[in-house]
Amino acid sequence: MALKDVAYRIHAHIVPWPGYEGEIVSMEAQFKRRARAGQCICQPCFGCREFPAYYSLIEQGDDLPAPFPLDVEIGHMLYDVFDLSRPGTGDDKPSISLFKPRIIGGVMDVPDYFSVEVMKHVKEVGDA
């Protein structure tokens, strides 16, 4: 199943790795400059490249349509495939995390990775 003619409004903020806390202002400026120009390293997508996620930067004060009036519990959803609690390396193995999103009034809030709402892989004895 694929959705047609959908629009998502994404709010995000930068969470720097330790040692990069002083770079937030320059990271935000770089993001805004690139997003205004439609630039990205890789075209964002929803799950796979066959579903590209085209985007535009929403500036403070822009007129926005009201969210679609929908209330629904989705069930389990993939949060990430990496352990976001630390900087990764190219050798890291997948570490699946899930959450159970709810859409209320057309809005889905995604919890912080460290929230108890995010289910993470628990390492067992012998796991590397």
Backbone atoms as SQL, in Angstrom:
CREATE TABLE atoms (id INTEGER PRIMARY KEY, chain TEXT, resi INTEGER, resn TEXT, atom TEXT, x REAL, y REAL, z REAL);
INSERT INTO atoms VALUES
  (1, 'A', 1, 'MET', 'N', 0.841, -1.153, 0.000),
  (2, 'A', 1, 'MET', 'CA', 0.000, 0.000, 0.000),
  (3, 'A', 1, 'MET', 'C', 0.897, 1.230, 0.000),
  (4, 'A', 2, 'ALA', 'N', 0.507, 2.247, -0.736),
  (5, 'A', 2, 'ALA', 'CA', 1.228, 3.518, -0.732),
  (6, 'A', 2, 'ALA', 'C', 0.204, 4.643, -0.643),
  (7, 'A', 3, 'LEU', 'N', 0.555, 5.669, 0.067),
  (8, 'A', 3, 'LEU', 'CA', -0.320, 6.835, 0.187),
  (9, 'A', 3, 'LEU', 'C', -0.094, 7.757, -0.998),
  (10, 'A', 4, 'LYS', 'N', -1.118, 8.497, -1.372),
  (11, 'A', 4, 'LYS', 'CA', -1.035, 9.395, -2.519),
  (12, 'A', 4, 'LYS', 'C', -1.383, 10.806, -2.071),
  (13, 'A', 5, 'ASP', 'N', -0.653, 11.794, -2.592),
  (14, 'A', 5, 'ASP', 'CA', -0.908, 13.214, -2.310),
  (15, 'A', 5, 'ASP', 'C', -0.908, 13.516, -0.814),
  (16, 'A', 6, 'VAL', 'N', 0.125, 13.091, -0.129),
  (17, 'A', 6, 'VAL', 'CA', 0.239, 13.368, 1.301),
  (18, 'A', 6, 'VAL', 'C', 1.246, 14.485, 1.534),
  (19, 'A', 7, 'ALA', 'N', 1.125, 15.125, 2.662),
  (20, 'A', 7, 'ALA', 'CA', 2.072, 16.177, 3.053),
  (21, 'A', 7, 'ALA', 'C', 2.385, 15.986, 4.529),
  (22, 'A', 8, 'TYR', 'N', 3.648, 16.081, 4.857),
  (23, 'A', 8, 'TYR', 'CA', 4.087, 15.941, 6.237),
  (24, 'A', 8, 'TYR', 'C', 4.741, 17.237, 6.676),
  (25, 'A', 9, 'ARG', 'N', 4.485, 17.629, 7.885),
  (26, 'A', 9, 'ARG', 'CA', 5.141, 18.791, 8.482),
  (27, 'A', 9, 'ARG', 'C', 6.050, 18.245, 9.573),
  (28, 'A', 10, 'ILE', 'N', 7.350, 18.377, 9.372),
  (29, 'A', 10, 'ILE', 'CA', 8.314, 17.796, 10.303),
  (30, 'A', 10, 'ILE', 'C', 9.002, 18.905, 11.083),
  (31, 'A', 11, 'HIS', 'N', 8.976, 18.783, 12.391),
  (32, 'A', 11, 'HIS', 'CA', 9.702, 19.695, 13.280),
  (33, 'A', 11, 'HIS', 'C', 10.875, 18.899, 13.837),
  (34, 'A', 12, 'ALA', 'N', 12.045, 19.490, 13.825),
  (35, 'A', 12, 'ALA', 'CA', 13.227, 18.776, 14.315),
  (36, 'A', 12, 'ALA', 'C', 14.197, 19.756, 14.952),
  (37, 'A', 13, 'HIS', 'N', 15.126, 19.210, 15.712),
  (38, 'A', 13, 'HIS', 'CA', 16.207, 20.020, 16.265),
  (39, 'A', 13, 'HIS', 'C', 17.482, 19.185, 16.269),
  (40, 'A', 14, 'ILE', 'N', 18.608, 19.856, 16.271),
  (41, 'A', 14, 'ILE', 'CA', 19.903, 19.188, 16.223),
  (42, 'A', 14, 'ILE', 'C', 20.308, 18.755, 17.627),
  (43, 'A', 15, 'VAL', 'N', 20.714, 17.507, 17.745),
  (44, 'A', 15, 'VAL', 'CA', 21.254, 16.975, 19.001),
  (45, 'A', 15, 'VAL', 'C', 22.702, 16.587, 18.697),
  (46, 'A', 16, 'PRO', 'N', 23.651, 17.427, 19.097),
  (47, 'A', 16, 'PRO', 'CA', 25.050, 17.159, 18.729),
  (48, 'A', 16, 'PRO', 'C', 25.679, 16.060, 19.579),
  (49, 'A', 17, 'TRP', 'N', 26.651, 15.380, 18.996),
  (50, 'A', 17, 'TRP', 'CA', 27.436, 14.416, 19.755),
  (51, 'A', 17, 'TRP', 'C', 28.323, 15.164, 20.736),
  (52, 'A', 18, 'PRO', 'N', 28.775, 14.495, 21.791),
  (53, 'A', 18, 'PRO', 'CA', 29.685, 15.143, 22.746),
  (54, 'A', 18, 'PRO', 'C', 30.894, 15.741, 22.020),
  (55, 'A', 19, 'GLY', 'N', 31.227, 16.966, 22.411),
  (56, 'A', 19, 'GLY', 'CA', 32.343, 17.664, 21.786),
  (57, 'A', 19, 'GLY', 'C', 31.925, 18.609, 20.674),
  (58, 'A', 20, 'TYR', 'N', 30.666, 18.520, 20.226),
  (59, 'A', 20, 'TYR', 'CA', 30.183, 19.372, 19.138),
  (60, 'A', 20, 'TYR', 'C', 29.088, 20.336, 19.603),
  (61, 'A', 21, 'GLU', 'N', 28.895, 20.450, 20.898),
  (62, 'A', 21, 'GLU', 'CA', 27.828, 21.312, 21.422),
  (63, 'A', 21, 'GLU', 'C', 27.986, 22.761, 20.974),
  (64, 'A', 22, 'GLY', 'N', 29.207, 23.230, 20.807),
  (65, 'A', 22, 'GLY', 'CA', 29.456, 24.609, 20.391),
  (66, 'A', 22, 'GLY', 'C', 29.215, 24.866, 18.918),
  (67, 'A', 23, 'GLU', 'N', 28.862, 23.837, 18.170),
  (68, 'A', 23, 'GLU', 'CA', 28.667, 23.960, 16.720),
  (69, 'A', 23, 'GLU', 'C', 27.198, 24.094, 16.311),
  (70, 'A', 24, 'ILE', 'N', 26.286, 24.106, 17.274),
  (71, 'A', 24, 'ILE', 'CA', 24.857, 24.087, 16.937),
  (72, 'A', 24, 'ILE', 'C', 24.456, 25.267, 16.062),
  (73, 'A', 25, 'VAL', 'N', 24.905, 26.471, 16.387),
  (74, 'A', 25, 'VAL', 'CA', 24.509, 27.652, 15.605),
  (75, 'A', 25, 'VAL', 'C', 24.956, 27.502, 14.156),
  (76, 'A', 26, 'SER', 'N', 26.191, 27.064, 13.935),
  (77, 'A', 26, 'SER', 'CA', 26.671, 26.916, 12.555),
  (78, 'A', 26, 'SER', 'C', 25.976, 25.749, 11.851),
  (79, 'A', 27, 'MET', 'N', 25.659, 24.671, 12.580),
  (80, 'A', 27, 'MET', 'CA', 24.926, 23.548, 11.981),
  (81, 'A', 27, 'MET', 'C', 23.526, 23.980, 11.552),
  (82, 'A', 28, 'GLU', 'N', 22.845, 24.747, 12.402),
  (83, 'A', 28, 'GLU', 'CA', 21.502, 25.225, 12.053),
  (84, 'A', 28, 'GLU', 'C', 21.551, 26.155, 10.850),
  (85, 'A', 29, 'ALA', 'N', 22.549, 27.046, 10.804),
  (86, 'A', 29, 'ALA', 'CA', 22.685, 27.962, 9.665),
  (87, 'A', 29, 'ALA', 'C', 22.947, 27.174, 8.382),
  (88, 'A', 30, 'GLN', 'N', 23.800, 26.169, 8.458),
  (89, 'A', 30, 'GLN', 'CA', 24.095, 25.334, 7.292),
  (90, 'A', 30, 'GLN', 'C', 22.839, 24.599, 6.829),
  (91, 'A', 31, 'PHE', 'N', 22.081, 24.035, 7.773),
  (92, 'A', 31, 'PHE', 'CA', 20.846, 23.338, 7.413),
  (93, 'A', 31, 'PHE', 'C', 19.873, 24.281, 6.701),
  (94, 'A', 32, 'LYS', 'N', 19.635, 25.463, 7.296),
  (95, 'A', 32, 'LYS', 'CA', 18.679, 26.404, 6.696),
  (96, 'A', 32, 'LYS', 'C', 19.129, 26.851, 5.311),
  (97, 'A', 33, 'ARG', 'N', 20.418, 27.128, 5.152),
  (98, 'A', 33, 'ARG', 'CA', 20.944, 27.561, 3.853),
  (99, 'A', 33, 'ARG', 'C', 20.716, 26.471, 2.807),
  (100, 'A', 34, 'ARG', 'N', 21.022, 25.246, 3.156),
  (101, 'A', 34, 'ARG', 'CA', 20.855, 24.145, 2.200),
  (102, 'A', 34, 'ARG', 'C', 19.384, 23.835, 1.940),
  (103, 'A', 35, 'ALA', 'N', 18.559, 23.838, 2.988),
  (104, 'A', 35, 'ALA', 'CA', 17.133, 23.528, 2.812),
  (105, 'A', 35, 'ALA', 'C', 16.436, 24.589, 1.963),
  (106, 'A', 36, 'ARG', 'N', 16.787, 25.857, 2.146),
  (107, 'A', 36, 'ARG', 'CA', 16.191, 26.917, 1.318),
  (108, 'A', 36, 'ARG', 'C', 16.498, 26.708, -0.160),
  (109, 'A', 37, 'ALA', 'N', 17.700, 26.167, -0.435),
  (110, 'A', 37, 'ALA', 'CA', 18.130, 25.948, -1.818),
  (111, 'A', 37, 'ALA', 'C', 17.721, 24.568, -2.338),
  (112, 'A', 38, 'GLY', 'N', 17.054, 23.774, -1.498),
  (113, 'A', 38, 'GLY', 'CA', 16.651, 22.434, -1.912),
  (114, 'A', 38, 'GLY', 'C', 17.820, 21.469, -2.028),
  (115, 'A', 39, 'GLN', 'N', 18.907, 21.754, -1.340),
  (116, 'A', 39, 'GLN', 'CA', 20.103, 20.917, -1.418),
  (117, 'A', 39, 'GLN', 'C', 20.104, 19.857, -0.322),
  (118, 'A', 40, 'CYS', 'N', 20.597, 18.685, -0.673),
  (119, 'A', 40, 'CYS', 'CA', 20.795, 17.619, 0.305),
  (120, 'A', 40, 'CYS', 'C', 21.847, 16.666, -0.244),
  (121, 'A', 41, 'ILE', 'N', 22.517, 15.960, 0.633),
  (122, 'A', 41, 'ILE', 'CA', 23.538, 15.009, 0.201),
  (123, 'A', 41, 'ILE', 'C', 22.874, 13.841, -0.516),
  (124, 'A', 42, 'CYS', 'N', 21.805, 13.321, 0.056),
  (125, 'A', 42, 'CYS', 'CA', 21.009, 12.246, -0.548),
  (126, 'A', 42, 'CYS', 'C', 19.547, 12.661, -0.484),
  (127, 'A', 43, 'GLN', 'N', 18.796, 12.357, -1.531),
  (128, 'A', 43, 'GLN', 'CA', 17.369, 12.677, -1.520),
  (129, 'A', 43, 'GLN', 'C', 16.693, 11.897, -0.398),
  (130, 'A', 44, 'PRO', 'N', 16.041, 12.586, 0.549),
  (131, 'A', 44, 'PRO', 'CA', 15.327, 11.851, 1.606),
  (132, 'A', 44, 'PRO', 'C', 14.249, 10.959, 0.987),
  (133, 'A', 45, 'CYS', 'N', 13.945, 9.870, 1.682),
  (134, 'A', 45, 'CYS', 'CA', 12.906, 8.975, 1.189),
  (135, 'A', 45, 'CYS', 'C', 12.171, 8.352, 2.368),
  (136, 'A', 46, 'PHE', 'N', 11.018, 7.790, 2.071),
  (137, 'A', 46, 'PHE', 'CA', 10.216, 7.106, 3.082),
  (138, 'A', 46, 'PHE', 'C', 10.444, 5.608, 2.938),
  (139, 'A', 47, 'GLY', 'N', 11.456, 5.094, 3.600),
  (140, 'A', 47, 'GLY', 'CA', 11.718, 3.661, 3.616),
  (141, 'A', 47, 'GLY', 'C', 12.596, 3.159, 2.491),
  (142, 'A', 48, 'CYS', 'N', 12.332, 3.543, 1.255),
  (143, 'A', 48, 'CYS', 'CA', 13.177, 3.120, 0.140),
  (144, 'A', 48, 'CYS', 'C', 13.138, 4.198, -0.942),
  (145, 'A', 49, 'ARG', 'N', 14.110, 4.140, -1.837),
  (146, 'A', 49, 'ARG', 'CA', 14.267, 5.208, -2.838),
  (147, 'A', 49, 'ARG', 'C', 13.071, 5.362, -3.767),
  (148, 'A', 50, 'GLU', 'N', 12.248, 4.342, -3.852),
  (149, 'A', 50, 'GLU', 'CA', 11.062, 4.441, -4.713),
  (150, 'A', 50, 'GLU', 'C', 10.025, 5.415, -4.164),
  (151, 'A', 51, 'PHE', 'N', 10.197, 5.837, -2.907),
  (152, 'A', 51, 'PHE', 'CA', 9.270, 6.774, -2.278),
  (153, 'A', 51, 'PHE', 'C', 10.030, 8.018, -1.825),
  (154, 'A', 52, 'PRO', 'N', 10.440, 8.877, -2.777),
  (155, 'A', 52, 'PRO', 'CA', 11.213, 10.070, -2.399),
  (156, 'A', 52, 'PRO', 'C', 10.386, 11.028, -1.552),
  (157, 'A', 53, 'ALA', 'N', 11.070, 11.720, -0.670),
  (158, 'A', 53, 'ALA', 'CA', 10.431, 12.706, 0.209),
  (159, 'A', 53, 'ALA', 'C', 10.905, 14.088, -0.219),
  (160, 'A', 54, 'TYR', 'N', 10.141, 14.735, -1.072),
  (161, 'A', 54, 'TYR', 'CA', 10.481, 16.094, -1.496),
  (162, 'A', 54, 'TYR', 'C', 10.140, 17.039, -0.356),
  (163, 'A', 55, 'TYR', 'N', 10.891, 18.095, -0.230),
  (164, 'A', 55, 'TYR', 'CA', 10.713, 18.958, 0.933),
  (165, 'A', 55, 'TYR', 'C', 10.930, 20.424, 0.577),
  (166, 'A', 56, 'SER', 'N', 10.460, 21.283, 1.465),
  (167, 'A', 56, 'SER', 'CA', 10.763, 22.716, 1.401),
  (168, 'A', 56, 'SER', 'C', 10.844, 23.211, 2.840),
  (169, 'A', 57, 'LEU', 'N', 11.662, 24.207, 3.045),
  (170, 'A', 57, 'LEU', 'CA', 11.834, 24.766, 4.382),
  (171, 'A', 57, 'LEU', 'C', 10.646, 25.661, 4.707),
  (172, 'A', 58, 'ILE', 'N', 10.046, 25.469, 5.845),
  (173, 'A', 58, 'ILE', 'CA', 8.958, 26.321, 6.319),
  (174, 'A', 58, 'ILE', 'C', 9.575, 27.374, 7.229),
  (175, 'A', 59, 'GLU', 'N', 9.392, 28.615, 6.871),
  (176, 'A', 59, 'GLU', 'CA', 9.961, 29.719, 7.649),
  (177, 'A', 59, 'GLU', 'C', 8.955, 30.191, 8.698),
  (178, 'A', 60, 'GLN', 'N', 9.470, 30.798, 9.734),
  (179, 'A', 60, 'GLN', 'CA', 8.620, 31.373, 10.784),
  (180, 'A', 60, 'GLN', 'C', 7.616, 32.332, 10.142),
  (181, 'A', 61, 'GLY', 'N', 6.339, 32.185, 10.455),
  (182, 'A', 61, 'GLY', 'CA', 5.315, 33.082, 9.932),
  (183, 'A', 61, 'GLY', 'C', 4.666, 32.609, 8.642),
  (184, 'A', 62, 'ASP', 'N', 5.155, 31.524, 8.025),
  (185, 'A', 62, 'ASP', 'CA', 4.539, 31.008, 6.802),
  (186, 'A', 62, 'ASP', 'C', 3.138, 30.482, 7.109),
  (187, 'A', 63, 'ASP', 'N', 2.217, 30.674, 6.164),
  (188, 'A', 63, 'ASP', 'CA', 0.865, 30.122, 6.300),
  (189, 'A', 63, 'ASP', 'C', 0.910, 28.616, 6.071),
  (190, 'A', 64, 'LEU', 'N', 0.283, 27.874, 6.948),
  (191, 'A', 64, 'LEU', 'CA', 0.270, 26.421, 6.834),
  (192, 'A', 64, 'LEU', 'C', -1.158, 25.905, 6.891),
  (193, 'A', 65, 'PRO', 'N', -1.460, 24.853, 6.125),
  (194, 'A', 65, 'PRO', 'CA', -2.797, 24.263, 6.231),
  (195, 'A', 65, 'PRO', 'C', -2.960, 23.569, 7.581),
  (196, 'A', 66, 'ALA', 'N', -4.191, 23.449, 8.020),
  (197, 'A', 66, 'ALA', 'CA', -4.471, 22.754, 9.284),
  (198, 'A', 66, 'ALA', 'C', -4.170, 21.267, 9.117),
  (199, 'A', 67, 'PRO', 'N', -3.750, 20.592, 10.186),
  (200, 'A', 67, 'PRO', 'CA', -3.533, 19.147, 10.095),
  (201, 'A', 67, 'PRO', 'C', -4.825, 18.424, 9.725),
  (202, 'A', 68, 'PHE', 'N', -4.684, 17.287, 9.062),
  (203, 'A', 68, 'PHE', 'CA', -5.823, 16.451, 8.693),
  (204, 'A', 68, 'PHE', 'C', -6.459, 15.905, 9.972),
  (205, 'A', 69, 'PRO', 'N', -7.770, 16.010, 10.130),
  (206, 'A', 69, 'PRO', 'CA', -8.417, 15.563, 11.373),
  (207, 'A', 69, 'PRO', 'C', -8.468, 14.034, 11.460),
  (208, 'A', 70, 'LEU', 'N', -7.470, 13.463, 12.093),
  (209, 'A', 70, 'LEU', 'CA', -7.367, 12.011, 12.177),
  (210, 'A', 70, 'LEU', 'C', -6.852, 11.614, 13.550),
  (211, 'A', 71, 'ASP', 'N', -7.489, 10.647, 14.165),
  (212, 'A', 71, 'ASP', 'CA', -7.032, 10.052, 15.421),
  (213, 'A', 71, 'ASP', 'C', -6.914, 8.549, 15.187),
  (214, 'A', 72, 'VAL', 'N', -5.701, 8.008, 15.370),
  (215, 'A', 72, 'VAL', 'CA', -5.503, 6.577, 15.138),
  (216, 'A', 72, 'VAL', 'C', -4.241, 6.099, 15.852),
  (217, 'A', 73, 'GLU', 'N', -4.297, 4.858, 16.338),
  (218, 'A', 73, 'GLU', 'CA', -3.105, 4.202, 16.877),
  (219, 'A', 73, 'GLU', 'C', -2.550, 3.353, 15.747),
  (220, 'A', 74, 'ILE', 'N', -1.274, 3.505, 15.467),
  (221, 'A', 74, 'ILE', 'CA', -0.682, 2.862, 14.299),
  (222, 'A', 74, 'ILE', 'C', -0.169, 1.453, 14.591),
  (223, 'A', 75, 'GLY', 'N', 0.249, 1.186, 15.804),
  (224, 'A', 75, 'GLY', 'CA', 0.908, -0.082, 16.109),
  (225, 'A', 75, 'GLY', 'C', 2.414, 0.157, 16.153),
  (226, 'A', 76, 'HIS', 'N', 3.194, -0.879, 16.136),
  (227, 'A', 76, 'HIS', 'CA', 4.645, -0.706, 16.215),
  (228, 'A', 76, 'HIS', 'C', 5.200, -0.096, 14.931),
  (229, 'A', 77, 'MET', 'N', 6.158, 0.810, 15.095),
  (230, 'A', 77, 'MET', 'CA', 6.802, 1.463, 13.964),
  (231, 'A', 77, 'MET', 'C', 8.309, 1.499, 14.217),
  (232, 'A', 78, 'LEU', 'N', 9.077, 1.354, 13.154),
  (233, 'A', 78, 'LEU', 'CA', 10.529, 1.419, 13.267),
  (234, 'A', 78, 'LEU', 'C', 10.955, 2.819, 13.675),
  (235, 'A', 79, 'TYR', 'N', 11.765, 2.917, 14.704),
  (236, 'A', 79, 'TYR', 'CA', 12.315, 4.204, 15.144),
  (237, 'A', 79, 'TYR', 'C', 13.647, 4.435, 14.449),
  (238, 'A', 80, 'ASP', 'N', 14.566, 3.472, 14.554),
  (239, 'A', 80, 'ASP', 'CA', 15.870, 3.577, 13.894),
  (240, 'A', 80, 'ASP', 'C', 16.495, 2.197, 13.822),
  (241, 'A', 81, 'VAL', 'N', 17.545, 2.074, 13.021),
  (242, 'A', 81, 'VAL', 'CA', 18.257, 0.804, 12.909),
  (243, 'A', 81, 'VAL', 'C', 19.659, 0.886, 13.507),
  (244, 'A', 82, 'PHE', 'N', 19.974, 1.993, 14.164),
  (245, 'A', 82, 'PHE', 'CA', 21.265, 2.161, 14.820),
  (246, 'A', 82, 'PHE', 'C', 21.062, 2.571, 16.270),
  (247, 'A', 83, 'ASP', 'N', 22.063, 2.305, 17.092),
  (248, 'A', 83, 'ASP', 'CA', 22.057, 2.713, 18.493),
  (249, 'A', 83, 'ASP', 'C', 22.388, 4.199, 18.540),
  (250, 'A', 84, 'LEU', 'N', 21.402, 5.025, 18.821),
  (251, 'A', 84, 'LEU', 'CA', 21.592, 6.478, 18.815),
  (252, 'A', 84, 'LEU', 'C', 22.151, 7.011, 20.123),
  (253, 'A', 85, 'SER', 'N', 22.480, 6.118, 21.055),
  (254, 'A', 85, 'SER', 'CA', 22.990, 6.571, 22.349),
  (255, 'A', 85, 'SER', 'C', 24.467, 6.947, 22.289),
  (256, 'A', 86, 'ARG', 'N', 25.112, 6.680, 21.149),
  (257, 'A', 86, 'ARG', 'CA', 26.535, 6.995, 21.020),
  (258, 'A', 86, 'ARG', 'C', 26.870, 7.223, 19.552),
  (259, 'A', 87, 'PRO', 'N', 27.981, 7.910, 19.280),
  (260, 'A', 87, 'PRO', 'CA', 28.401, 8.060, 17.880),
  (261, 'A', 87, 'PRO', 'C', 28.690, 6.681, 17.283),
  (262, 'A', 88, 'GLY', 'N', 28.293, 6.486, 16.064),
  (263, 'A', 88, 'GLY', 'CA', 28.488, 5.195, 15.421),
  (264, 'A', 88, 'GLY', 'C', 29.776, 5.124, 14.621),
  (265, 'A', 89, 'THR', 'N', 30.074, 3.924, 14.167),
  (266, 'A', 89, 'THR', 'CA', 31.212, 3.690, 13.282),
  (267, 'A', 89, 'THR', 'C', 30.710, 2.892, 12.092),
  (268, 'A', 90, 'GLY', 'N', 31.537, 2.772, 11.085),
  (269, 'A', 90, 'GLY', 'CA', 31.165, 1.996, 9.910),
  (270, 'A', 90, 'GLY', 'C', 31.049, 0.509, 10.186),
  (271, 'A', 91, 'ASP', 'N', 31.564, 0.070, 11.332),
  (272, 'A', 91, 'ASP', 'CA', 31.529, -1.350, 11.684),
  (273, 'A', 91, 'ASP', 'C', 30.349, -1.726, 12.576),
  (274, 'A', 92, 'ASP', 'N', 29.531, -0.764, 12.950),
  (275, 'A', 92, 'ASP', 'CA', 28.420, -1.042, 13.863),
  (276, 'A', 92, 'ASP', 'C', 27.407, -1.993, 13.232),
  (277, 'A', 93, 'LYS', 'N', 26.897, -2.895, 14.058),
  (278, 'A', 93, 'LYS', 'CA', 25.836, -3.795, 13.626),
  (279, 'A', 93, 'LYS', 'C', 24.498, -3.102, 13.862),
  (280, 'A', 94, 'PRO', 'N', 23.466, -3.507, 13.125),
  (281, 'A', 94, 'PRO', 'CA', 22.148, -2.906, 13.350),
  (282, 'A', 94, 'PRO', 'C', 21.687, -3.083, 14.791),
  (283, 'A', 95, 'SER', 'N', 20.967, -2.105, 15.282),
  (284, 'A', 95, 'SER', 'CA', 20.384, -2.142, 16.619),
  (285, 'A', 95, 'SER', 'C', 18.986, -1.530, 16.509),
  (286, 'A', 96, 'ILE', 'N', 18.022, -2.382, 16.244),
  (287, 'A', 96, 'ILE', 'CA', 16.659, -1.944, 15.950),
  (288, 'A', 96, 'ILE', 'C', 15.987, -1.340, 17.181),
  (289, 'A', 97, 'SER', 'N', 15.291, -0.227, 16.970),
  (290, 'A', 97, 'SER', 'CA', 14.443, 0.347, 18.017),
  (291, 'A', 97, 'SER', 'C', 13.065, 0.612, 17.407),
  (292, 'A', 98, 'LEU', 'N', 12.044, 0.457, 18.222),
  (293, 'A', 98, 'LEU', 'CA', 10.650, 0.610, 17.795),
  (294, 'A', 98, 'LEU', 'C', 9.917, 1.538, 18.746),
  (295, 'A', 99, 'PHE', 'N', 8.766, 2.041, 18.298),
  (296, 'A', 99, 'PHE', 'CA', 7.863, 2.771, 19.185),
  (297, 'A', 99, 'PHE', 'C', 6.443, 2.559, 18.687),
  (298, 'A', 100, 'LYS', 'N', 5.459, 2.926, 19.509),
  (299, 'A', 100, 'LYS', 'CA', 4.049, 2.751, 19.157),
  (300, 'A', 100, 'LYS', 'C', 3.410, 4.130, 18.989),
  (301, 'A', 101, 'PRO', 'N', 3.463, 4.674, 17.782),
  (302, 'A', 101, 'PRO', 'CA', 2.936, 6.023, 17.577),
  (303, 'A', 101, 'PRO', 'C', 1.414, 6.084, 17.584),
  (304, 'A', 102, 'ARG', 'N', 0.924, 7.248, 17.965),
  (305, 'A', 102, 'ARG', 'CA', -0.495, 7.578, 17.916),
  (306, 'A', 102, 'ARG', 'C', -0.622, 8.895, 17.148),
  (307, 'A', 103, 'ILE', 'N', -1.585, 8.943, 16.271),
  (308, 'A', 103, 'ILE', 'CA', -1.888, 10.195, 15.581),
  (309, 'A', 103, 'ILE', 'C', -3.105, 10.777, 16.275),
  (310, 'A', 104, 'ILE', 'N', -2.966, 11.993, 16.780),
  (311, 'A', 104, 'ILE', 'CA', -4.051, 12.679, 17.482),
  (312, 'A', 104, 'ILE', 'C', -4.240, 14.038, 16.827),
  (313, 'A', 105, 'GLY', 'N', -5.429, 14.267, 16.300),
  (314, 'A', 105, 'GLY', 'CA', -5.695, 15.531, 15.616),
  (315, 'A', 105, 'GLY', 'C', -4.810, 15.732, 14.398),
  (316, 'A', 106, 'GLY', 'N', -4.430, 14.621, 13.737),
  (317, 'A', 106, 'GLY', 'CA', -3.595, 14.706, 12.549),
  (318, 'A', 106, 'GLY', 'C', -2.115, 14.885, 12.835),
  (319, 'A', 107, 'VAL', 'N', -1.726, 14.807, 14.096),
  (320, 'A', 107, 'VAL', 'CA', -0.329, 15.036, 14.477),
  (321, 'A', 107, 'VAL', 'C', 0.230, 13.802, 15.177),
  (322, 'A', 108, 'MET', 'N', 1.412, 13.371, 14.734),
  (323, 'A', 108, 'MET', 'CA', 2.111, 12.274, 15.394),
  (324, 'A', 108, 'MET', 'C', 3.366, 12.833, 16.049),
  (325, 'A', 109, 'ASP', 'N', 3.450, 12.698, 17.364),
  (326, 'A', 109, 'ASP', 'CA', 4.652, 13.105, 18.083),
  (327, 'A', 109, 'ASP', 'C', 5.578, 11.902, 18.186),
  (328, 'A', 110, 'VAL', 'N', 6.850, 12.116, 17.845),
  (329, 'A', 110, 'VAL', 'CA', 7.855, 11.059, 17.945),
  (330, 'A', 110, 'VAL', 'C', 8.651, 11.311, 19.219),
  (331, 'A', 111, 'PRO', 'N', 8.705, 10.325, 20.118),
  (332, 'A', 111, 'PRO', 'CA', 9.411, 10.536, 21.388),
  (333, 'A', 111, 'PRO', 'C', 10.921, 10.619, 21.190),
  (334, 'A', 112, 'ASP', 'N', 11.592, 11.207, 22.155),
  (335, 'A', 112, 'ASP', 'CA', 13.044, 11.240, 22.175),
  (336, 'A', 112, 'ASP', 'C', 13.571, 9.806, 22.254),
  (337, 'A', 113, 'TYR', 'N', 14.712, 9.553, 21.657),
  (338, 'A', 113, 'TYR', 'CA', 15.290, 8.207, 21.647),
  (339, 'A', 113, 'TYR', 'C', 15.445, 7.630, 23.051),
  (340, 'A', 114, 'PHE', 'N', 15.746, 8.478, 24.029),
  (341, 'A', 114, 'PHE', 'CA', 15.985, 8.008, 25.390),
  (342, 'A', 114, 'PHE', 'C', 14.697, 7.846, 26.200),
  (343, 'A', 115, 'SER', 'N', 13.553, 8.116, 25.594),
  (344, 'A', 115, 'SER', 'CA', 12.266, 7.956, 26.261),
  (345, 'A', 115, 'SER', 'C', 11.972, 6.474, 26.509),
  (346, 'A', 116, 'VAL', 'N', 11.229, 6.191, 27.573),
  (347, 'A', 116, 'VAL', 'CA', 10.807, 4.810, 27.839),
  (348, 'A', 116, 'VAL', 'C', 9.829, 4.316, 26.772),
  (349, 'A', 117, 'GLU', 'N', 9.285, 5.228, 25.971),
  (350, 'A', 117, 'GLU', 'CA', 8.371, 4.846, 24.894),
  (351, 'A', 117, 'GLU', 'C', 9.093, 4.188, 23.724),
  (352, 'A', 118, 'VAL', 'N', 10.421, 4.358, 23.656),
  (353, 'A', 118, 'VAL', 'CA', 11.201, 3.764, 22.568),
  (354, 'A', 118, 'VAL', 'C', 11.766, 2.430, 23.046),
  (355, 'A', 119, 'MET', 'N', 11.365, 1.364, 22.361),
  (356, 'A', 119, 'MET', 'CA', 11.820, 0.013, 22.705),
  (357, 'A', 119, 'MET', 'C', 13.127, -0.260, 21.970),
  (358, 'A', 120, 'LYS', 'N', 14.162, -0.601, 22.737),
  (359, 'A', 120, 'LYS', 'CA', 15.490, -0.795, 22.167),
  (360, 'A', 120, 'LYS', 'C', 15.960, -2.228, 22.352),
  (361, 'A', 121, 'HIS', 'N', 16.890, -2.623, 21.493),
  (362, 'A', 121, 'HIS', 'CA', 17.521, -3.942, 21.593),
  (363, 'A', 121, 'HIS', 'C', 18.279, -4.031, 22.907),
  (364, 'A', 122, 'VAL', 'N', 18.069, -5.101, 23.627),
  (365, 'A', 122, 'VAL', 'CA', 18.787, -5.327, 24.883),
  (366, 'A', 122, 'VAL', 'C', 19.902, -6.320, 24.599),
  (367, 'A', 123, 'LYS', 'N', 21.146, -5.905, 24.868),
  (368, 'A', 123, 'LYS', 'CA', 22.280, -6.796, 24.625),
  (369, 'A', 123, 'LYS', 'C', 22.247, -7.951, 25.615),
  (370, 'A', 124, 'GLU', 'N', 22.472, -9.135, 25.102),
  (371, 'A', 124, 'GLU', 'CA', 22.524, -10.324, 25.942),
  (372, 'A', 124, 'GLU', 'C', 23.973, -10.733, 26.140),
  (373, 'A', 125, 'VAL', 'N', 24.223, -11.597, 27.087),
  (374, 'A', 125, 'VAL', 'CA', 25.572, -12.094, 27.333),
  (375, 'A', 125, 'VAL', 'C', 26.100, -12.705, 26.042),
  (376, 'A', 126, 'GLY', 'N', 27.279, -12.282, 25.647),
  (377, 'A', 126, 'GLY', 'CA', 27.875, -12.785, 24.412),
  (378, 'A', 126, 'GLY', 'C', 27.691, -11.855, 23.231),
  (379, 'A', 127, 'ASP', 'N', 26.773, -10.875, 23.323),
  (380, 'A', 127, 'ASP', 'CA', 26.617, -9.886, 22.252),
  (381, 'A', 127, 'ASP', 'C', 27.839, -8.991, 22.232),
  (382, 'A', 128, 'ALA', 'N', 28.280, -8.641, 21.041),
  (383, 'A', 128, 'ALA', 'CA', 29.426, -7.724, 20.922),
  (384, 'A', 128, 'ALA', 'C', 28.968, -6.299, 21.013);
